[in-house]
Amino acid sequence: MQLLEEILEKTDGKICPHCLGRMLSKSVEGSDNVSRAESLDVELKGECIICGNIFDKIDDELFDKIYNKLDFLKVEFDSFIVGSRIDKEITKRDEEFIRVLDLDVEPIKKEINRIIGKRLEQELKKEVNFEKQDIIVNVNLIKEPKVRVQINPIFIEGKYNKLIRGIPQTKWPCRKCRGRGCEECDFTGKQYPCSVEELISEHILKATNGYEAKFHGAGREDIDVLMLGSGRPFVLEIKEPKIRKIDLKKLEKEINEINQGKTQYHNLKFTHRNRKAEIKVSSPDAYKIYKALVECEDAYDKDKLDSLSELGEIHQQTPIRVSHRRADKVRIKHVLDLSCDVIDDTHFEMTIKTEGGLYIKELISGDEGRSQPNVADKLGVKAFCKQLDVIEVSDK
């Protein structure tokens, strides 16, 4: 075989069965690269000039290190992949050899990963899964072999209700010490004692023995606003969970009993990584429904309430109250439906359905002209939102 002769000539026979079989993988039949090389009955000698006999490092001692690491972490998993690091010079020699012979074969790291992965599959009775894996076993073969295990996060989707005011959606670092802890925050590092995020994440972290939780909400309401109705969608990301199999229905019930009267969480289920981004993107059909208590500085003309149904397209420049953390630009949003109930001469209740992202408080006050049109201008009196509740957040 001409290709075999070329390989042996270029290496002077100093090539290992793994590399020889890999170079001939498209030309010689075999169950693996070693069996391909052995079927040729050629004499190989000395240290492989391509890999430096790196495959000798894939021995029982290496697998003992892997198993010891897994035992130490006490990590629960069903699927995994293997990643590896090797000396750059080996990669360079391998790529150059393949290029010179104009071969279409896999790189050396793929062979390393497959050999380790295949044995782990057999001995651990776990599955190699390239699409979705619980852990990644990283093996460093540059000098003395080292092992690191990366535990991939889990993602839990659900909806939440916020039943009392004064609770932010996510943890806020103390404004004074920025999370370090000081007298003003009673050395908690937090601006507020609790959040929607913390009231669920502390229990999920305990159940999963996770390292950290990150909360991804489909938008957020202000700290003084209730989240009612069917709730706001969210995804909770748990980083480095040692335990992946948890009873979410049981946990949901326990968490809701503990947080009764403050927050409630519904329809908890495992989801995929992309979901945390999906819930943040509003579709053209997405909407929110609010109930606002409007207070006017002077008595308003009740006959003018009907004119509020004509608000329609709203041009809102970034509100003054959030301008320090939001890009200053004009957003165009639409009022989809609106109705009012009179309370007294200076108060009325407004139920309003809007596209997501419309600032309701500024729609009412006008925000010094930054929100046009607005409720105050339509009524001809100064008006502001005294109390606001979110009634519904669409799933779309």
Secondary structure, 3 states (H helix, E strand, C coil): CHHHHHHHHHHCCCCCHHHHHHHCCCCCCCCCHHHHHHCCCCCCCCCCCCCCCHHHHCCHHHHHHHHHHHHHHCCCCCEEEEEEECCHHHHHHHHHHHHHCCCCCCCHHHHHHHHHHHHHHHHHCCEECCCCCCEEEEEECCCCCEEEEEECCEEEEEEEEECCCCCCCCCCECCCCCCCCCCCCCCCCECCCCCHHHHHHHHHHHHHCCCEEEEEECCCCCCCCEEEEEEEEEEEEEECCCCCCCCHHHHHHHHHHHCCCCEEEEEEEEECCCHHHHCCCCCCCCCEEEEEEEEECCCCCHHHHHHHHHCCEEEEECCHHHCCCCCCCEEEEEEEEEEEEECCCCEEEEEEEECCCCCHHHHHHCCCCCEECCHHHHHCCCEEEEEEEEEEECCC
